[in-house]
């Protein structure tokens, strides 16, 4: 059974930047360094950072006065920033710059007296951070049905933004539903779904065209990883999400001719290697990487941690 590797896969520039910020802060200030929420949604990455002295917290109040606090890649509400400042914490912002762009869009839209629809998944920290950029005038929509039932105050002055890690196809359906209900709604100048999400979803589609089983490496709480599994499954192939190679069930391979492997944007490449090794042990291989989009983008670190 052949193994095909999606390309690109794994870490994106925003995830690399966020992890590096935590590592550099630990080097510069020593342990403990506090991180609000998991810096990225991957169990292995967070466990490794914990072992080095990172402490993940959900409340700013859990950080001692004068401590070092890092905001996760998903972003935070404005109230969290204000609370951190009031407590005198030394703050480093690991929010992905593409999420920061969405925050800026929301503030500009509200500043222009426009109501804003946020398309995203309720409870996800990125959505909570974006919704928390304004005190009012925002609505959360998850599905086409939500869009059809939405009631707003000023339909003639309505805009929308999206969570950066959504399925492109699902987001497009919700946007279409919003446009049918609110013909004057305006979107951002540039699509909010990030380049890495788009590239990985395109890559998994190419993978699914050639495989009858797709394994996505990523943690269950990783939105972009779950979307990759859903995209592959929507194309009619068996698709599974695994946090590690040990979760692979040999029964998945029965009757399959070719297995594809990809990884969410927060999953490190060594996990992919371990999955491939496990598949080889089960009689698959060798592995061959498909052609795909080249990613060369890098995001700068905060000045104090840049050197």
PyMOL commands that set and color helices and strands:
alter all, ss='L'
color gray80, all
select helices_A, chain A and resi 13-29+43-52+60-62+78-86+97-111+125-131+144-149+155-157+168-181+195-210+223-234+245-247+250-253+269-281+303-305
alter helices_A, ss='H'
color red, helices_A
select strands_A, chain A and resi 2-5+33-36+54-57+68-71+90-93+115-119+138-141+158-162+213-217+238-242+258-263+287-289
alter strands_A, ss='S'
color yellow, strands_A
deselect
rebuild
show_as cartoon
